[in-house]
């Protein structure tokens, strides 16, 4: 079943391109297709959106990790940044029904 469908689509593609070439005037210049017309496919738009949102979320989370005490960047000068967090400081990504005086900000990497 799949082989028949693939064969049909390849034959259709060949026939349509042959028609386009024969319909063109003999001395006419061909217009090169634009980037948008080559890569735009309505069925692929959800994939593009999903990949874009995933990349943006990954970038945001990396910046979150860089600014909070969960990751150690400098083992010599500040080996345990979580020990320097004062009481009443929010270090969580998401805190539900809790009130903190301030949020943690890393002084230096």
Secondary structure, 3 states (H helix, E strand, C coil): CHHHHHHHHHHHHHHHHHHHHHHCCCCCCCCCCCHHHHHCCHHHHHHHHHHHHHHHHHHHHHHHHHHCCCCCCCCCCCCCHHHHCCCCEECCCCCCCCCCCEECCCCCC
